[in-house]
Amino acid sequence: MLRHSIRRWLAGAAVAGAFLAATAAPAIAAGELRIAARDLLVAPGHTAPGAVRVDSSSSPAGSPVTLDIALSEWDSLGSFTVTDDGGWDCARRADTLRCLGAFGRWSRTPTLYFQLTARADAPLDGRAELTVTGSSTVGTATRKITVTVVEGVDLVTEPKTALRAGPGGTVNLTSTVRNAGPVPVHGAVLTLDADMDVRSVDDFRNCRRQETRVTICRFDTELAPGVSYRLSAPLPLTLKTFLRSGLVLPNRLQWWTPDDWALVEQDPDVPLPPDTPGAGDELRLVAQPTARQTDTAAWNSWTAVGITVTGDRTADAAAVGGRVSAKVGDRVTARPGFRNLGPTAVETWREIPLVRFRIPDGTTAVEVHWGCAPIGAGPWKPGDTFGQPGAREYGCSGPGDIAGVGETVSYSFTLRVDRLSRPTAGRVTIDVEADTDPANDRAEIVLVPPAGTGGNGGGEDGGDDSLPITGGSTALTMAVGGLLLAAGTTGVLLARRRRTDFIA
């Protein structure tokens, strides 16, 4: 298991990908294969994470793809380790690592994650090229990754901060950074990745705001070893007016060395979107001559910023179940879901999963809604399993963005009744942040044998119409012709906005 510091480092190294997720990557022509990878900096005795992504516009699901990575130049400077093969089967032969994989059903970008560890005696400015060659049925592509050994430094900032404001309110966000290494750090870059419902309103001359809600501030200050630095003025952030009270909006501050940030700016695969420079005061200090540097502990250089929405714009989301009469061999429709009782709209895209459904005992899910995927032990990572039948419990993602007041969101399941000697119930649960009434967050999908049939023949009578259909004190379901509650819901899962990618 990775140590906590290493896990946080890897998370920090991946933040640029989150920044750029909403930007447009270069288009890929039909029948074309493309290899995407970023150049790397690594300090002697330290490790740098990297990734190789394969893009194709026309490869069908299951289509094989091969990666060959030539390591001869890097072998004299350090080691190469695959950290997450993502379904690849890798083996090294001589100077080449060969990995065999396939394109997935939903994702056309299989990715190989790795880390490079430079020897402690690796010379500064030592350079190596990793030649990556990908091949599939649509063609072949090559990419060179330039790895440079540079001086190592360590920028440290506070790991977490919490702010509060009402809908439409403004908070003032500040930050500190300390040079925890033994040598000066020649300049710094601060990036703010704001929540989609938070707007940066600063106008600093050395900061630029992008249309993807990313703010980039550059400082020419030389950071002395062991010294902490604070922003001379806070970054003002404004919340949108329609937000619900109780929400915690995730934002992220990160400090970079100028050389580390330059790799993000110069990435040809994911170009930065247009930005707007400020016209106000300049936060810049006197510039110092610079030497190329890389942050050897990027895991401690970012801040998770939670902004709690105050006020009285609350909402109550209630689980919805149902009840149906069935016998062995029947195929019945169940529609677990939830209803927004108001008085404020609910952002369904924030909850992952939005609804959980435990299949009733004695039944098998033979048809599953396209927005639902099996839930197992550990975090929900649906991947390519949306709509997969046969599981005992499912998580369902929110369709679209918003559930209005009075709106019901539901998911259709076809259940085959395998045995039913007595009434049986499946569990529906929801977990909506800042929900005002947790008591109605559970409901049941109840199946009962027809009165007098005993279900499997000769069993107990299952016609008890007094069985509950919700878990709360409020009745939220209705029987319609012996079928479960039919609650309309629309939306396209793939059209959901930012922070809805389930692929870890």
Residue pairs with C-beta under 8 A, 6 or more apart in sequence:
2 10
5 297
5 299
5 300
6 299
7 299
8 299
8 300
9 49
9 297
9 298
9 299
10 49
10 83
10 299
11 299
12 254
12 298
12 299
12 301
12 302
13 48
13 49
13 298
14 49
15 191
15 193
15 252
15 254
15 302
16 264
16 267
17 270
18 193
18 252
19 191
19 193
19 212
19 214
19 264
20 212
20 264
20 267
20 270
20 272
21 498
21 501
22 212
22 273
22 498
23 212
23 270
23 271
23 272
23 273
25 36
25 55
25 269
25 270
25 271
26 34
26 268
26 269
26 271
28 34
28 55
28 56
28 57
29 57
30 57
30 58
31 57
31 58
31 138
31 139
32 56
32 57
32 58
32 138
32 139
32 141
33 54
33 55
33 56
33 59
33 65
33 134
33 135
33 136
33 138
33 139
33 140
33 141
34 54
34 55
34 56
34 141
34 269
35 52
35 53
35 54
35 55
35 132
35 133
35 134
35 141
35 142
35 143
36 52
36 53
36 54
36 55
36 109
36 143
36 269
36 270
37 50
37 51
37 52
37 53
37 132
37 143
37 145
37 269
38 50
38 51
38 145
38 263
38 264
38 267
38 269
39 145
39 146
39 147
39 148
39 263
39 266
40 48
40 50
40 116
40 145
40 146
40 147
40 148
40 263
41 48
41 147
41 148
41 149
41 150
41 259
41 260
41 263
41 292
41 294
42 48
42 78
42 116
42 117
42 118
42 147
42 148
42 149
42 150
42 294
43 118
43 149
43 150
43 151
43 152
43 294
43 296
44 118
44 119
44 120
44 121
44 122
44 124
44 149
44 152
45 118
45 119
45 120
45 122
45 152
46 117
46 118
46 152
46 296
47 115
47 116
47 117
47 118
48 115
48 116
48 118
48 147
48 294
49 83
49 113
49 114
49 115
50 113
50 114
50 115
50 116
50 145
51 111
51 112
51 113
51 114
52 67
52 69
52 111
52 112
52 114
52 132
52 143
52 145
53 109
53 110
53 111
53 269
54 65
54 67
54 101
54 103
54 109
54 110
54 111
54 134
54 136
55 108
55 109
56 63
56 65
56 103
56 108
56 136
56 138
57 108
58 138
59 65
59 103
59 108
59 136
59 137
59 138
60 103
61 102
61 103
61 104
61 105
61 384
62 102
62 103
62 105
63 102
63 103
63 136
63 137
63 138
64 100
64 101
64 102
64 136
64 137
65 100
65 101
65 102
65 103
65 110
65 134
65 135
65 136
66 98
66 99
66 100
66 101
66 134
66 135
66 136
67 88
67 97
67 98
67 99
67 101
67 112
67 132
67 133
67 134
68 96
68 97
68 98
68 99
68 132
68 133
68 134
68 135
69 80
69 96
69 97
69 98
69 99
69 130
69 131
69 132
69 133
70 95
70 96
70 130
70 131
70 132
70 133
71 80
71 92
71 95
71 96
71 97
71 130
72 95
73 128
73 129
73 130
74 80
74 116
74 128
74 130
74 147
75 95
76 128
77 118
77 119
77 122
77 126
77 128
77 147
77 149
78 116
78 117
78 118
78 119
78 122
79 116
79 117
80 97
80 114
80 115
80 116
80 130
81 114
81 115
81 116
81 117
82 88
82 90
82 97
82 99
82 112
82 113
82 114
83 113
83 114
83 115
84 112
84 113
85 99
85 112
85 113
86 101
86 110
86 111
86 112
86 113
87 101
87 102
87 104
87 110
88 99
88 100
88 101
88 110
88 112
89 99
89 100
89 101
90 97
90 98
90 99
90 100
90 112
91 97
91 98
92 98
99 112
101 110
101 112
102 110
103 110
103 136
104 110
104 383
104 384
105 384
106 383
106 384
106 386
107 384
107 503
116 147
118 126
118 149
122 149
123 149
124 149
124 150
124 151
125 148
125 149
125 150
125 292
126 148
126 149
127 146
127 147
127 148
127 149
128 146
128 147
129 144
129 145
129 146
129 147
130 144
130 145
130 147
131 142
131 143
131 144
132 142
132 143
132 144
132 145
133 140
133 141
133 142
134 140
134 141
134 142
134 143
135 141
148 292
150 259
150 292
150 293
150 294
151 183
151 291
151 292
151 293
151 294
152 181
152 293
152 294
152 295
152 296
153 179
153 181
153 183
153 185
153 257
153 293
153 294
153 295
153 296
154 179
154 180
154 181
154 295
154 296
154 297
154 300
155 177
155 178
155 179
155 180
155 185
155 188
155 223
155 255
155 256
155 257
155 295
155 300
155 301
156 177
156 178
156 179
156 180
156 297
156 300
156 301
157 175
157 176
157 177
157 178
157 253
157 255
157 300
157 301
157 302
157 303
158 175
158 176
158 303
159 300
159 303
159 304
160 303
160 304
160 305
160 306
161 173
161 303
161 304
161 305
161 306
162 305
162 306
162 307
162 308
163 171
163 173
163 305
163 306
163 307
163 308
164 171
164 307
164 308
164 310
165 171
165 239
165 307
165 309
165 310
166 239
166 245
166 309
166 310
166 311
167 239
167 240
167 241
167 242
167 243
167 245
167 309
167 311
167 313
168 238
168 239
168 240
168 241
169 238
169 239
169 310
170 201
170 236
170 237
170 238
170 239
171 236
171 237
171 239
171 307
172 234
172 235
172 236
172 237
173 192
173 234
173 235
173 236
173 237
173 251
173 253
173 305
174 230
174 231
174 234
174 235
175 190
175 230
175 231
175 235
175 253
175 255
175 303
176 228
176 229
176 230
176 231
177 188
177 190
177 223
177 228
177 229
177 255
177 301
178 223
178 226
178 227
178 228
178 229
179 185
179 223
179 224
179 225
179 226
179 227
180 226
180 297
180 300
181 225
181 296
182 225
183 225
184 222
184 223
184 224
184 225
184 288
185 222
185 223
185 257
185 293
186 222
186 257
186 258
186 288
186 289
186 290
186 291
186 293
187 218
187 219
187 220
187 221
187 222
187 257
187 258
187 287
187 288
187 290
188 218
188 219
188 221
188 223
188 255
188 256
188 257
188 258
189 216
189 217
189 218
189 219
189 255
189 256
189 257
189 258
189 260
189 261
190 216
190 217
190 219
190 231
190 253
190 254
190 255
190 256
191 214
191 215
191 216
191 217
191 253
191 254
191 256
191 261
192 200
192 214
192 215
192 217
192 235
192 251
192 252
192 253
193 213
193 214
193 251
193 252
193 254
194 200
194 213
194 214
194 215
194 237
194 251
195 213
195 249
195 250
195 251
195 307
196 213
196 497
196 498
196 499
197 239
197 240
197 243
197 249
198 213
198 237
198 238
198 239
198 240
198 249
198 251
198 307
199 213
199 237
199 238
199 239
199 240
200 209
200 213
200 215
200 235
200 236
200 237
201 236
201 237
201 238
202 209
202 215
202 235
202 236
202 278
202 280
203 278
203 279
203 280
204 217
204 233
204 278
204 280
204 281
204 282
204 283
205 277
205 278
205 279
205 280
205 281
205 282
205 283
205 284
206 217
206 218
206 219
206 278
206 282
206 283
206 284
207 215
207 216
207 217
207 218
207 277
207 278
207 283
208 215
208 216
208 217
208 275
208 276
208 277
208 278
209 215
209 275
209 276
209 278
210 216
210 272
210 273
210 274
210 275
210 276
211 273
211 274
211 275
212 273
215 235
216 261
216 275
217 283
218 258
218 284
219 283
219 284
219 285
220 284
220 285
220 286
220 287
220 288
221 229
221 284
221 285
221 286
221 288
222 288
223 229
231 283
232 283
233 281
233 283
237 251
237 307
239 249
239 307
239 309
242 313
242 345
243 249
243 309
243 313
244 309
244 313
244 314
244 315
244 344
244 345
244 346
244 347
244 434
245 309
245 310
245 311
245 312
245 313
245 314
245 344
245 434
246 308
246 309
246 314
246 433
246 434
247 308
247 309
247 347
247 350
247 433
247 434
248 306
248 307
248 308
248 309
248 433
249 306
249 307
249 308
249 309
250 304
250 305
250 306
250 499
251 304
251 305
251 306
251 307
252 302
252 303
252 304
252 305
253 302
253 303
253 305
254 301
254 302
254 303
255 295
255 301
255 302
256 264
256 295
256 301
257 293
257 294
257 295
258 290
258 293
259 292
259 293
259 294
260 293
260 294
260 295
260 298
264 272
265 272
295 301
309 434
313 344
314 343
314 344
314 434
314 436
315 340
315 341
315 342
315 343
315 344
315 345
315 346
315 405
315 432
315 434
315 435
315 436
316 340
316 341
316 342
316 435
316 436
316 437
316 440
317 338
317 339
317 340
317 341
317 346
317 403
317 430
317 432
317 435
317 441
318 338
318 339
318 341
318 430
318 437
318 440
318 441
318 443
318 470
318 472
318 474
318 476
319 336
319 337
319 338
319 355
319 428
319 429
319 430
319 440
319 441
319 442
319 443
319 470
319 471
319 472
319 476
320 335
320 336
320 337
320 338
320 339
320 408
320 410
320 428
320 443
320 470
320 476
320 477
320 485
320 487
321 336
321 426
321 428
321 443
321 444
321 445
321 446
321 469
321 470
321 471
321 476
321 477
321 484
321 485
322 334
322 335
322 336
322 445
322 446
322 469
322 477
322 479
322 483
322 484
322 485
323 445
323 446
323 447
323 448
323 467
323 469
323 477
323 479
323 484
324 332
324 333
324 334
324 445
324 446
324 447
324 448
324 479
324 482
324 483
324 484
325 447
325 448
325 449
325 450
325 463
325 482
326 332
326 417
326 420
326 447
326 448
326 449
327 417
327 420
327 449
327 450
327 453
327 455
328 417
328 418
328 419
328 420
328 455
328 456
329 416
329 417
330 416
330 417
331 366
331 414
331 415
331 416
331 417
332 414
332 415
332 417
332 447
332 483
332 484
333 412
333 413
333 414
333 415
333 483
333 484
334 357
334 360
334 412
334 413
334 414
334 415
334 426
334 445
334 484
335 410
335 411
335 412
335 413
335 484
335 485
335 486
335 487
336 355
336 357
336 396
336 410
336 411
336 413
336 426
336 428
336 443
336 445
337 355
337 408
337 409
337 410
337 411
337 428
337 485
337 487
337 489
338 354
338 355
338 403
338 408
338 409
338 428
338 430
338 432
339 406
339 407
339 408
339 409
339 476
339 487
340 346
340 403
340 404
340 405
340 406
340 407
340 408
340 409
341 405
341 406
341 437
341 474
342 405
342 406
343 405
344 405
345 402
345 403
345 404
345 405
346 402
346 403
346 432
347 398
347 401
347 402
348 354
348 398
348 399
348 400
348 401
348 402
348 403
348 409
348 491
349 398
349 400
349 401
349 496
349 497
349 499
349 500
350 398
350 433
350 499
351 398
351 430
351 431
351 432
351 433
352 380
352 395
352 397
352 500
352 502
353 375
353 380
353 395
353 396
353 397
354 396
354 397
354 398
354 409
354 430
354 432
355 372
355 395
355 396
355 409
355 411
355 428
355 429
355 430
356 375
356 393
356 394
356 395
356 396
356 427
356 428
356 429
356 430
356 431
357 372
357 393
357 394
357 396
357 411
357 413
357 426
357 427
357 428
357 445
358 392
358 393
358 426
358 427
358 428
358 429
359 365
359 391
359 392
359 393
359 394
359 413
359 415
359 426
360 415
360 424
360 425
360 426
360 445
360 446
360 447
361 424
362 417
362 418
362 419
362 420
362 424
362 447
363 415
363 416
363 417
363 418
363 424
363 426
363 447
364 389
364 390
364 415
364 416
364 418
365 389
365 390
365 391
365 394
365 413
365 414
365 415
366 389
366 390
366 414
366 415
366 416
367 389
367 412
367 413
367 414
368 387
368 388
368 389
368 394
368 413
368 414
369 387
369 396
369 411
369 412
369 413
370 386
370 387
370 493
371 386
371 396
371 397
371 399
371 411
371 491
371 493
372 386
372 387
372 394
372 395
372 396
372 397
372 411
372 413
373 380
373 382
373 383
373 385
373 386
373 387
373 388
373 394
373 395
373 396
374 382
374 385
374 388
374 391
374 393
374 394
374 395
375 391
375 393
375 394
375 395
379 504
380 395
380 502
381 502
381 503
381 504
382 395
382 397
382 502
383 502
383 503
386 493
394 413
396 411
397 493
397 496
397 500
397 502
398 409
398 491
398 496
399 409
399 489
399 490
399 491
399 492
399 493
399 496
400 490
400 491
400 492
400 495
400 496
401 496
401 497
403 409
408 487
408 488
408 489
409 487
409 489
410 485
410 486
410 487
410 488
410 489
411 489
415 447
417 447
419 455
419 456
420 447
420 449
420 455
420 456
420 462
421 449
421 454
421 455
421 456
421 459
421 460
421 462
422 449
422 455
422 459
422 460
422 462
423 446
423 447
423 448
423 449
423 462
423 464
423 467
424 446
424 447
425 444
425 445
425 446
425 447
425 467
426 444
426 445
426 446
426 447
427 442
427 443
427 444
427 445
428 442
428 443
428 444
428 445
428 471
429 441
429 442
429 471
430 441
431 441
432 441
435 441
437 472
439 471
439 472
439 473
440 470
440 471
440 472
440 473
440 474
440 476
441 471
441 472
442 470
442 471
442 472
443 469
443 470
443 471
443 472
443 476
443 477
444 467
444 468
444 469
444 470
444 471
445 484
446 467
446 468
446 469
448 462
448 463
448 464
448 465
448 467
449 455
449 459
449 461
449 462
449 463
450 462
450 463
451 461
451 462
451 463
452 461
452 463
453 461
453 462
454 460
454 461
454 462
455 462
469 475
469 476
469 477
469 485
470 476
470 477
477 484
477 485
478 485
479 485
480 486
